[in-house]
Amino acid sequence: MALITYSFIPSKKKENKGAEYPRFRINLQNGSEPFFKAFNDVLVYKRANTNDKQKINDTNKKKIKAIHKELQEQFKGSEYSNVAKGTTTLDEHLSHMLELKSDLSNNTQKGYETAFKSIKRFCEEKGYNVKMDINKVNLQFVDEYRIWLVSEAKYAGDTALKYFVGLGTALKKAKQYGKLYYNPFDEGVEYPKSSDEEMVYLTPDEVTRMMKTECRLPLVKDAFMFMIFTGIRSQDCKSLIWRNLPIIDSVVNIQVKTQKRKTDVFKDLWDFSNKTDIKLGGKKSLEALSQSGAFDSIAPSRTIAIACVEDMLKGSANGSSAEVAQNGDLFATINHEFDPYEKYKNTSDMPLSELLALEKKSLGYYLSGHPVNAIEGSIKSIRSKKISDISHDTKRASLVCLINSVRQIKDRKGKPLTFINFDDGTGIMDGVVAGEALEDCHNILKEGQILVLKGAVEIDDFRSKDLGDAMYRMRVKEVHTLDSELLKKVLKVVVNIEKSELLSLDKFSEKLDEIDASFWKEGLCQLHIRVSTDESEAIINIGDNFKFLPTLSNISYLKELFGSEALEI
């Protein structure tokens, strides 16, 4: 039986930089050595960042398939076994990964190098061929590697974990590139446990003795003492240069304020208010901290942290005496068994859109997600693609994006021209708005707005060359608000009773009665319900009296009322 596979070899010619050509490996059943056939005139570009390169790739990939088919026919008498795709070896992929990481810092790149060396060492010691097809890296391989890191290689917990994660990163990239069909890490593998050993610190007496002790290499001693007193890591110390240190009046001035603890500093907001002088920051500082998510690790929710600000200030102003505790202030009690969040246990979680808005207000940027992701379920009907889904074949698109920047200029004829940058949480693009489109949207096209952009998509040659990958831009023909598009496109909203927290139609009716009559006005969007049984399913129009305007705020209100998972738009 003959086995024929193909892989790609980088071109060494300057004129074909970044290109590869196919090499076919032919293995015969009779045990003879495999032989190769290379086709140096069939080039494939690794990054087809121009239209010309994309056309060459499309043509030559068809040629490769044709060559493979011809080889099938040629070796048909050798009991040929068809292999549709070529293979990439584990060694080849790890080398490719290091090339991709070459733009990272030296320390980070060295981390990947040592992690990949560990994989190769494991293969040598356990009888795996590092040049094997990467698709042979299965769950058994991964489990054996995890056990080997801890039991045989004797790596410390954190180091073993780092090397194991390195393998996971490599396999994830291999799957993204189409080299790997199945990634064992997708199945939820067991990870090595990180070290939980207690940290040992030098005492002041020990530091003093070290300062007085002679050292054969004074520079090493000086560097070590410098790290002790500043708290910086060895790698950071090695990379220090003189311009990193402020010099005032010919004296190097260093101010380092650092505190390192094994456990969290504060148990809860009560603990925080008692261990810090929160009056110094005042109400605005506490509000900014709670809104930005600084208290997320010590409060049940962001909403509760914001609600607790007043009680935190009361507790700080009045102290933590028993008298104040009796008044019911949240942080007044000194009893550590007291639940400081009891009075807020019924507080609803904050919608993601509100949470992100507060983060933007307090921090100046979004931390917990992207604002477009917060409205994902409401905008499916008004966008055709996500930015990440745009490809060479995309000619037109309707996108829902956050406007990052707006820059206005005048063209050669003196007419206004606006360049915009926007993203949707999956990717980022540039666009240009001119003519009638600009006249129609000049009052809504502002930074920080989430808008619907419609227009023609094309390759952005400049950014593609700069970033080394295919990038796209849009010639924007229409700009609309979310509400205006929702009003045009959404004519029906369905409440799925089965996916809602509601248990019956009766409870649905009760919830419906909670809605103010003014909600049902001149809108054209009708409310339906989906009812399912074991044998059938029905969508019921509850009547013309229940029509509403499908704005973003109204849809959010219905999600809050019936459950976000229950609403079908």
Secondary structure, 3 states (H helix, E strand, C coil): CEEEEEEEEECCCHHHCCEEEEEEEEECCCCCCCEEEECCCCCEECCCCCHHHHHHHHHHHHHHHHHHHHHHHHCHHHCEECCCCCCCEHHHHHHHHHHHHHHCCHHHHHHHHHHHHHHHHHHHHHCCCCCCEHHHCCHHHHHHHHHHHHHCCCCCHHHHHHHHHHHHHHHHHHHHCCCCCCCHHHHCCCCCCCCCCCCCCCCHHHHHHHHHCCCCCHHHHHHHHHHHHHCCCHHHHHCCCHHHCCEECCEECCCCCCCCCCCCCCCCHHHHHHHCCCCCCHHHHHHHHHHHCCCCCCCCCHHHHHHCHHHHHHHHHHCCCHHHHHCCCCCCCCCCCCCCCHHHCCCCCCCHHHHHHHHHHHHCCCCCCCHHHHCHHHCHHHCCCCHHHCCCCCCEEEEEEEEEEEEEEECCCCCEEEEEEEECCCCEEEEEEEHHHHHHHCCCCCCCCEEEEEEEEEECHHHHHHHCCCCEEEEEEEEEEHHHHHHHHCCEEEEECCCCCCCCHHHHHHHHHHCCHHHCCCCCEEEEEEEECCCCEEEEECCCCCEECCCHHHHHHHHHHHCCCCEEC
